[in-house]
Amino acid sequence: MSSVRGTSRLGSLRPGSLRPGSSAPGGRARAPGAAYGKLAPVRPGGRWSGRASGPASLPRSLLQRAFARDSRLRHLDWLLLVTVLALSFIGTLLVWSATRGAGSHTYVVKQLVNIVIGITLMTVVSVLDYRQLRLYAPVLYAVSLLGLLAALTPLGTPVNGSKSWITLPAGFQIEPSEFGKLAIILMSAIFLSEARQAGGRAWLRAVSLTLGCALVPIVLVEREPDLGVVIIMVLLMAGLIALSGLRLRWLAALAAAGALAVVAVLKLNLLHAYQLHRLTSFANPAADPTGAGYNAAQAKIAVGSGGLTGQGLFHGQLIAGNFVPEQHTDFIFAVAGEELGFVGCAVIIGLLAILLLRALRIAAAADDMFGMLVASGIAIWFAVQSFINIGMTIGIMPVTGLPLPFVSYGGSAMFADMVAIGALQAVNRHRSVFG
């Protein structure tokens, strides 16, 4: 009975009636650990524990993790990314203006889709581990070669005398030669960087592999034919070999061989008729102003009519009348010249200059020869292509059909350009983490 009474008395005590350090009934003090009392509130442990808990704290936690010291976002080159987005935005406006006479927004919608897909590809490549660029380079090279071979078959679609396109469903087309440029850069960087580490006779083997690897897509592109892409690929191959540290006598021998090849092409009449007409019209613009020289002449007139500040976006008279052929692709700079004037053209050139400077900065700060060659090759690619495109618009370069990076309309060019920017970000992130 006493035990039952004791149990009932203990059961009648309310939680918290005895606190640590307080006296029990009867006047005797209990030890703190032996008393029944309230425990101090404990924060729920877990991944999202902090001052705030629940769904409201989730965005804050995600932002903290995204911009932490070791996060990938902190190691991106944000100025390079903003520059690319600015060029893409300006290009979309110019494409919209150049195609508004068609009475449809098809080109603008497709360009926006191209940019979204391109940004997705850039993001995927930029978050790759640096060593995975080496791993995927042979895959990209093989896929680009298969695409170039397919373009020469009945699967290819002739556009402006060049069979360099493959038609896909939903009205989209792909140009494999655009991805061939990046493939040459990555494969050449692999061969030449390994030779730099080995030294000795490995240089000769590396240069031979680089030449052979680059000549295969060059020959396929020449068969399409696409003279502009051939020029880019040849300059990429030569530039990467020169930057790899090859001795001067070998560089002189390669330069002499290249000069002999150019002379042989001209003497043996290996160029197509329309390519010869473009070269002759560039040398003598007044010889055929209504034929081979028409495109360049109209482009110069459009650029000159813009003056200092231009006629205003969507207000270009020559652009509205479609007097400039291929004004949304190859001659997109003519749209900028007429509607945005010298100021708008200077902004585009300034953004391209920032892009090239950031690429060169990444190349200079790269941890190894492979990263330096990849970033340098991309810089050469964008620099040469931008110079040729703008030069043919203002009459200082022959017409070769090369688009302006990130500005001209086109899916394949946009995808390849964005992937190249992703490769630059991967090289830069590797330097930031391991430098």
C-alpha positions in Angstrom: 0.0 0.0 0.0 2.8 2.4 0.8 4.3 1.7 -2.6 1.1 2.4 -4.3 0.7 5.6 -2.3 4.3 6.7 -3.2 3.6 6.0 -6.8 0.4 8.0 -6.7 2.2 10.9 -5.1 5.0 10.9 -7.7 2.4 10.6 -10.4 0.6 13.7 -9.0 3.7 15.8 -9.5 3.5 18.1 -12.5 6.3 18.2 -15.0 8.6 21.1 -14.1 7.5 21.2 -10.5 11.0 20.1 -9.5 13.8 22.1 -11.2 17.5 21.5 -10.9 18.8 22.9 -7.7 15.4 23.2 -6.1 14.4 21.6 -2.8 12.3 18.4 -2.7 9.4 18.1 -0.4 10.8 17.6 3.1 13.5 20.4 2.7 16.3 18.2 1.3 18.0 19.5 -1.8 18.2 17.2 -4.8 21.1 17.0 -7.1 20.5 18.7 -10.5 20.7 15.4 -12.3 18.3 13.7 -10.1 15.5 16.2 -10.4 12.6 16.2 -12.7 12.5 19.4 -14.7 12.3 21.1 -18.0 15.1 20.5 -20.4 16.5 23.5 -22.4 15.1 23.8 -25.9 17.2 22.0 -28.4 17.4 23.1 -32.1 16.4 20.3 -34.5 19.6 19.0 -36.0 19.7 18.5 -39.7 20.9 19.8 -43.0 18.9 23.0 -43.0 19.3 23.8 -39.3 19.9 27.5 -38.6 18.2 30.6 -37.3 15.3 30.0 -39.5 13.8 26.7 -40.4 11.1 25.4 -42.7 10.4 26.3 -46.4 11.1 30.0 -45.9 14.8 29.2 -45.1 15.3 27.0 -48.2 16.1 29.8 -50.7 18.5 31.5 -48.3 20.3 28.2 -47.7 20.5 27.5 -51.5 22.0 30.9 -52.1 24.5 30.4 -49.3 25.6 27.1 -50.8 25.6 28.5 -54.3 28.0 31.4 -53.5 30.1 29.6 -50.9 33.9 29.8 -51.1 34.2 26.4 -52.8 31.2 26.7 -55.1 31.4 26.5 -58.8 29.6 29.8 -59.3 32.2 31.7 -57.4 34.9 30.5 -59.8 33.1 31.5 -63.0 34.3 34.4 -65.1 31.3 36.6 -64.7 32.5 39.4 -66.9 33.0 36.9 -69.8 29.5 35.5 -69.2 27.9 39.0 -69.1 29.7 39.9 -72.3 28.4 36.9 -74.1 24.8 37.5 -73.0 25.1 41.2 -74.1 26.3 40.2 -77.5 23.5 37.6 -77.8 20.9 40.2 -76.7 22.1 42.7 -79.3 22.2 40.0 -82.0 18.6 39.0 -81.3 17.4 42.6 -81.7 19.4 42.9 -85.0 18.0 39.6 -86.3 14.5 40.8 -85.4 15.1 44.0 -87.3 16.7 42.3 -90.3 13.8 39.8 -90.7 10.8 42.0 -89.8 10.0 42.4 -93.5 9.0 38.7 -93.6 5.9 39.5 -91.6 6.7 36.7 -89.1 8.6 36.2 -85.9 9.9 32.8 -86.9 13.6 33.9 -87.0 13.4 35.7 -83.7 11.8 32.7 -82.0 14.3 30.3 -83.4 17.2 32.6 -82.4 15.9 32.7 -78.8 15.6 29.0 -78.8 19.1 28.7 -80.1 20.4 31.0 -77.3 18.6 29.0 -74.6 20.0 25.7 -76.0 23.4 27.3 -76.3 23.4 28.6 -72.7 22.4 25.1 -71.5 25.3 23.5 -73.4 27.6 26.2 -72.1 26.5 25.5 -68.5 27.0 21.7 -68.9 30.5 22.2 -70.3 31.5 24.8 -67.7 30.8 22.6 -64.8 32.7 19.6 -66.2 35.9 18.6 -64.5 38.9 20.0 -66.3 40.2 16.5 -67.2 36.9 15.6 -68.8 37.7 18.0 -71.7 40.5 15.6 -72.7 38.2 12.7 -72.3 35.4 14.0 -74.5 37.7 15.6 -77.2 38.1 12.4 -79.3 34.3 11.9 -79.1 33.6 15.5 -80.4 36.2 15.0 -83.1 34.7 11.7 -84.3 31.1 13.1 -84.2 32.2 16.2 -86.2 33.9 14.0 -88.8 30.8 11.9 -89.2 28.8 15.1 -89.6 31.1 16.4 -92.3 30.9 13.1 -94.1 27.1 13.1 -93.9 27.0 16.6 -95.3 28.7 15.4 -98.4 26.2 12.6 -98.9 22.5 13.1 -100.1 21.7 14.0 -96.5 23.5 17.3 -97.0 21.5 20.4 -98.1 23.2 22.9 -100.5 22.9 26.5 -99.3 24.4 29.3 -101.3 26.6 26.9 -103.3 28.0 25.1 -100.3 26.8 21.7 -99.2 27.6 22.1 -95.6 24.3 21.7 -93.9 22.2 18.8 -92.7 18.4 19.3 -92.5 16.7 18.2 -89.3 13.0 17.9 -88.4 11.0 21.0 -87.4 12.9 23.2 -90.0 16.2 23.2 -88.1 19.6 22.7 -89.8 23.0 21.8 -88.4 26.4 22.7 -89.8 29.0 20.2 -88.6 32.0 22.4 -89.6 31.2 24.7 -86.7 31.9 21.9 -84.2 35.0 20.9 -86.3 36.7 24.1 -85.2 36.4 23.3 -81.5 37.4 19.6 -82.2 40.6 20.8 -83.9 41.4 23.0 -80.9 40.9 20.3 -78.3 42.8 17.5 -80.2 45.7 19.8 -81.1 45.9 20.9 -77.4 46.1 17.3 -76.3 48.9 16.3 -78.7 51.0 19.5 -78.3 50.7 19.6 -74.5 51.8 16.0 -74.1 54.8 16.7 -76.4 55.8 19.6 -74.2 55.9 17.3 -71.2 57.8 14.6 -73.0 60.3 16.8 -74.9 62.9 15.5 -77.3 61.6 13.9 -80.5 58.1 13.9 -79.2 57.7 17.4 -80.8 57.9 15.9 -84.3 55.4 13.2 -83.5 53.0 15.8 -81.9 53.2 18.2 -84.8 52.6 15.3 -87.2 49.6 14.2 -85.3 48.3 17.8 -85.1 48.7 18.3 -88.8 47.1 15.0 -89.7 44.2 15.5 -87.2 43.5 19.0 -88.6 43.9 18.2 -92.3 41.1 15.6 -92.3 38.3 18.0 -91.5 40.0 20.7 -93.6 39.8 18.5 -96.7 36.2 17.6 -95.9 35.2 21.2 -95.5 37.0 22.1 -98.7 35.0 19.6 -100.6 31.7 21.2 -99.5 33.2 23.9 -100.3 33.4 26.5 -97.5 36.5 28.7 -97.9 35.8 30.7 -94.8 35.8 27.7 -92.4 38.9 26.3 -94.2 40.7 29.6 -93.4 39.7 29.4 -89.8 40.8 25.8 -89.4 44.2 26.4 -91.1 44.9 29.5 -88.9 43.9 27.5 -85.7 46.3 24.7 -86.6 49.1 27.1 -87.3 48.5 29.3 -84.3 48.4 26.4 -81.9 51.6 24.9 -83.3 53.3 28.3 -82.9 52.1 28.8 -79.4 53.2 25.3 -78.3 56.9 26.3 -78.2 58.1 24.8 -81.5 61.5 25.9 -82.5 61.8 28.7 -85.0 63.4 26.7 -87.8 60.4 24.3 -87.7 58.0 27.2 -87.7 59.8 28.7 -90.7 59.6 25.3 -92.5 55.9 25.0 -91.9 55.3 28.6 -93.0 57.2 27.9 -96.2 55.1 24.8 -96.8 51.9 26.7 -96.3 52.9 29.4 -98.7 53.7 26.8 -101.3 50.3 25.2 -100.8 48.6 28.5 -101.3 50.5 29.1 -104.6 49.7 25.6 -105.7 46.0 26.2 -105.1 46.0 29.4 -107.1 48.1 28.0 -110.0 46.2 24.7 -110.3 42.8 26.5 -110.3 41.6 24.4 -107.4 39.2 27.2 -106.3 35.6 27.1 -107.4 34.3 29.8 -109.9 32.3 31.7 -107.3 35.3 31.8 -104.9 37.5 33.3 -107.6 34.8 35.9 -108.4 34.7 36.9 -104.7 38.5 37.3 -104.7 38.5 39.3 -107.9 35.6 41.5 -106.8 37.5 42.2 -103.5 40.6 43.2 -105.5 38.6 45.4 -107.9 35.2 46.2 -106.4 34.1 48.3 -109.4 34.6 45.4 -111.8 31.2 43.7 -111.2 29.1 45.9 -108.9 25.9 44.1 -109.8 27.3 40.6 -109.7 30.0 39.2 -107.4 30.6 42.5 -105.8 26.9 43.3 -105.1 26.8 42.0 -101.5 29.9 43.9 -100.3 28.8 47.1 -102.1 25.3 47.1 -100.5 26.8 46.3 -97.1 29.1 49.3 -97.3 26.3 51.6 -98.4 24.2 50.4 -95.4 27.0 50.9 -92.9 27.8 54.4 -94.4 24.2 55.5 -94.3 24.0 55.0 -90.5 26.3 57.9 -89.7 27.2 58.5 -86.0 24.1 57.3 -84.2 22.3 55.4 -86.9 18.7 55.7 -88.2 17.3 53.9 -85.2 16.5 50.3 -84.4 13.8 48.9 -86.8 14.1 52.1 -88.9 16.8 51.1 -91.4 15.6 51.8 -95.0 18.0 49.5 -96.8 17.5 46.8 -94.3 13.7 47.1 -94.5 14.0 46.8 -98.3 16.2 43.7 -98.1 18.8 45.4 -100.3 21.6 43.7 -98.3 21.7 39.9 -99.0 22.0 37.6 -96.0 21.5 40.5 -93.7 20.5 38.4 -90.8 23.5 36.0 -91.0 26.7 36.9 -92.8 26.0 40.7 -93.1 24.4 41.3 -89.7 27.0 44.0 -89.0 25.5 46.0 -91.9 22.2 46.1 -89.9 24.1 47.4 -86.9 25.8 50.0 -89.0 22.7 51.5 -90.6 20.4 51.3 -87.5 22.8 51.8 -84.6 25.5 53.9 -86.4 29.1 54.2 -85.5 28.2 54.2 -81.8 26.4 50.8 -82.0 29.2 49.3 -84.1 31.7 50.5 -81.6 29.8 48.8 -78.7 29.7 45.5 -80.6 33.4 45.7 -81.3 34.1 46.7 -77.7 32.2 43.7 -76.4 34.1 41.4 -78.8 37.3 42.9 -77.5 36.4 42.2 -73.9 35.6 38.6 -74.8 39.0 38.2 -76.5 40.8 39.8 -73.6 39.1 37.5 -71.0 40.0 34.5 -73.2 43.6 35.6 -73.3 43.6 36.3 -69.6 42.4 32.7 -68.9 45.1 31.4 -71.3 47.8 33.3 -69.5 46.7 32.1 -66.1 46.1 28.5 -67.0 47.7 25.8 -64.9 49.1 23.7 -67.7 49.9 23.7 -71.4 46.6 22.0 -72.3 44.5 24.8 -70.7 46.7 27.5 -72.3 46.3 26.0 -75.7 42.5 25.5 -75.4 41.9 29.1 -74.3 44.4 30.5 -76.9 42.8 28.5 -79.7 39.3 29.8 -78.8 40.7 33.3 -78.7 42.2 32.9 -82.2 39.0 31.4 -83.4 36.8 34.3 -82.3 39.4 37.0 -83.2 39.9 35.8 -86.8 36.2 35.1 -87.4 35.1 38.5 -86.1 37.8 40.3 -88.1 36.8 38.6 -91.3 33.1 39.1 -90.8 33.4 42.8 -90.0 36.1 43.3 -92.6 34.0 41.8 -95.4 31.1 44.1 -94.4 33.2 47.3 -94.6 35.2 46.1 -97.7 38.6 45.3 -96.3 38.2 41.5 -96.5 36.8 39.2 -99.3 33.3 37.8 -98.7 33.7 34.3 -97.2 30.4 33.7 -95.5 31.5 33.6 -91.9 29.0 34.6 -89.2 29.7 37.2 -86.5 30.1 35.3 -83.2 27.0 35.5 -80.9 25.4 38.1 -83.1 24.5 36.5 -86.4 21.5 34.2 -86.8 22.2 30.5 -86.7 21.9 27.5 -84.5 25.1 25.6 -85.2 27.3 28.7 -84.8 25.5 29.6 -81.6 25.9 26.2 -80.1 29.5 25.9 -81.0 30.3 29.4 -79.7 28.5 28.7 -76.4 30.3 25.4 -76.0 33.6 27.2 -76.5 32.7 29.7 -73.8 31.9 26.7 -71.5 35.4 25.3 -72.2 36.9 28.7 -71.3 34.9 28.6 -68.0 36.1 25.1 -67.3 39.8 26.2 -67.8 39.3 29.2 -65.6 37.5 27.3 -62.8 40.4 24.7 -62.8 42.9 27.6 -62.3 40.8 29.1 -59.6 40.5 25.9 -57.6 44.0 24.5 -58.1 46.0 27.6 -58.9 
